[in-house]
């Protein structure tokens, strides 16, 4: 394979990666009390923000590491959130909402569970052209007032590594749920070069959500580059969780809800037309009945 082709494939994988790295993301708070304290600390931000919903988004960039964290209120009682998101199969339904997730299926039994996932481009494509990664499902922590979920994969395609996704949640007094979603990944020199090339060309107009100032017209300017990448995908995964909880048994409604929610932030998240997305996802769900090729 030509070096330029390899770098492009690596850039696409890194930039649209659907899984975070725990070690470099903000650590889980670890308990209901700590999570509730965080809720109290960000309560004002939850009430007033650019998202017009109870949500706080944080992101960081360090050497070879990107991370994003969302703290948000779900309009669903904790017992429903915990019962759903403590199941590995539900996470496949969540991940499948993302444009780049082409296949996801739980495997194994008991504590030896994995999610077999394929990730590809933002359009309909055969699984043979997608990238494969298996995520280890750690037994979740499930208590009356606290949920903790973790997924991990040490290796990915083209030298990417140490993938993690973590969620924790606790009930609020009003019958809703406060959650923390952590997202991040690590990458090496080749991935950094590939990302720089992408962001200097076809990705040059992409932005995130953090305001960095105002332009000459007085409109806000937003963070770009790799921080913009991690902010966009952090938001996509949060919206996927929210859409699943709104319609856990109704796939058409879930797909429509996710797409419509992303279009509320079209400046950052718009990629394809609505019918193109819905058709692609219907096709991808149909092939979930077939085993993932080894």
N, C-alpha and C positions, 0 to 999 in steps of 0.2 A: 504494500500500500504506500502511496506517495506521502511524504511528510506533511504536505499541506492538507491532504485529505484526512490524515490522522488527527491533526490539530483541530480541524473543523469538527470532526466527530467528538473529540474530547471536549471542545467548547460547548457543543450542544448538550452533551451529557451533564457537564458541570453546571451550566447555566440553567438547565431545566430539571435538575435533580430533585426528586420528590422527597428526599429523606434527610433529616438533620443529624448533626453530630453532637451528642450530649457533652462530650468532654470540653468543647469550646463554646457551647451555648451557655446562657445563664443557667446555673444549677437549679434543679428542682428545689422548691422551698421545703419540701419534705414532710409537711404535716398540715392538718386542717388549721391549726392555730396560726402557723406562719403564713399560710395562704390567705387567711382572713385578715391578718395584719397588713398584707400587701394590698388587699382590697381597700382597706381603710386609707392606706397611703395614697392610692391613685383614684380615690372616689371622685375628686373634683375633675380629674382628667376624663374619667368615664362619662361624666355628665356633660362635658363641653369639649368637643374635639372636631377635627375636620371630617371624621367618618360619619357623623350623624347617627352614631350607634354607640353603645357602651363598650368601648374598645381602646386599648392603649397598645401601640406598636413601638418596640425598641429594636435597634439593630446596632451591630458593631462590626468593625473590620480590623483585623490584625494580620500579621505576616502569615500568609497561607491559610487563613481561617476567616470564615464569615459566619455570623450568627444572627438570628432574629427571634424575638420573643413577643408573643401576643398575650395580653391579659384582657379578658372579656367576660361579659355577663351573657349567659345563655338563657333564653326565655323558656326554660324547661326545668322541671324539678330534678333535684340531684339523683333521686332513686332511678329515674328514667335514664339520665345521662350515664350513671354508673353501670346500670344493667346493660346498656348498649355498648358503650365504649370499652368495656372490660372484655369484649369478645373479639377474637382475631378476625373472624369473618366480617364483622362490621367495619373493621379498618380497611378491608379490601373495598367495601362499598364506598367508604370515604375517599380513599386514594383514587378510585376509578373515576371520580368526578373531575380530576385534574386533566387538562388537555393532553399532557404527555404520558399519562399512565395508560398502557395498552392492554395490560393483562394483570390480574392479581387473584391468587387463590391460596387459601390456607392449606397447610399440609401438616401431617403428624398428629399425635394425640398427647393428652396430659401436658406435662411440662416441656415436652420435646416438640414444640410447635414452631413452624416457620410460615412466612408469607412469600410465595413465589411471585415475583413481580417482573414485568417487562415495561421498559420506558422507551419512548420514541419521540417522533416529531409531533407538531401540532396539527397534523392532518391524518386521514385514514391511511394506514400502511400495514403490510403483512408483518406478522410477528418475527419472521426471519430477519427483518431489518431493524428490529428493536434491540435494546440492550437488556441483559438479564442480570438480576441480583436477587439473592435470597436473604430475607430478613429474619433474624431470630426473634421470636416472641417470648419475652420474659414473663413469668407468671405475674399478673398485676397485683398491686396492693389494693384491696377492696375493704373499706370500713364503712361504718354508718355515716361518717362525715368526711371521708377522704377517699379519693381514687388516684392511683398512680399507674400509668401505662408506659411501657418502654419497648421500643423495637431497635434492633442493632444489626449492622452488617460490617464486618471488618474490611472487606474488600469489594471493590466494584470494578467496572470496565476501565481499561486504559489508565491504570495507575491511581485511580481515585480510591479513597479509603475511609474507614472509621465513620460509617454512616449511623445516625441515631435519630429517632423521633421520640419525644416525650410529651406526655400530657398529664396534668394533675388538676383535680377539681374538688370543690367543697360546696356544701349547700349555703345559700343565703337565707335570711329570715323571711324574705318575701316570696318564697317558693321557687326562686330562680337558682341558678348555679354560677359560681365564679370559677373560671378555668384559666390555666396557664398552658400555652403551647410553646415549646421550645424547638427551634429549627436551626440547623447549621451544617456545614460540611468543611472538610479539609482538602487541600489540593497542593500539588507540587509545581515545579518550574514549568513543565510542559503545559499544564492546565492554565497557569497564569498567563503564559504567552498566548494561548488560544483565546482566553477570555479577553485579553487586551485587544487582540485582532478583531474579535466579534464586536466589542463595544466601540471600537473606532470606526466600524463600517455599518453593517445592517442594524446593529443595536445601539447606534449613537444617539437616537432620539428617545430611548427608553429611560424612564425615571421611576423613582420610588415615591414614598409618601412623606418623608421627613422634609419640612421646609428649610431651605438654607438661606433664604433672603427673598428679595423682590426684584423683578425686572424693571426696565425703563417705564413700563406702563403701570407699574404698581402691583402687578399680579405676582403671586408667589412662585418662586423657583424651587425645584425639588432635587433631592440627592439623586445622582446618577451612578454610573459605574457599577461595580460589583455590590455595593450596598443597596443600590436600587434593585438589583437582581434578587437579593435575599429578602428584601421587603416585599416585593411583588409575590414571591412564592409563599412567604409566611402568610400573607393575606389570603392567598388562594386556598391554603390548607385549612385555615380557620373558617372560611366561608364554606368549605366542603363539610366540616364538622357540623356547622350550623344548619346547612341544607339537609344533611342526613337526619338530624334530630327533628326537623320540621316534617319530614316525610320518610320515616324509616321503612315503610312497606310499599311505597308508591314510587317506582323508579321514574316514570315520566315526570311526575311533579318534582322529584329530587333534581333531575337534570335541569329542568326549566328554572327551578329556584336558584341553583348554583350559577347558571349562566346569567340570569337577570341580576343577581347580586353582584357579580363581577362587573357588569355593565354600569353599575352605579359609580364605579371608579374606572371609567373607560380610558381616561388619560393614562393610567398605569397598566390596566389589565386587559384591555381589548386586544384580541388577536384574530378571531374569526367571526363570521356571521352566525346568528343564532341557529338557523336551520342546518348550517354546515356542522356546527358542534353537536346538535341533537342527532343528526344522522350518523355521524362518526361514532358517538357513544352507543347508539343502539346497535350498530354493527359490532362494536367491541364487546358489548355484553353478550351478544349471541354466541361468540366464540369462547366464552368462559365455560361453556358446557363441554368443551374439548380439552384434553390434557395439554399443558404447556410443553412444547417440544423440548427435549433435553439437548 
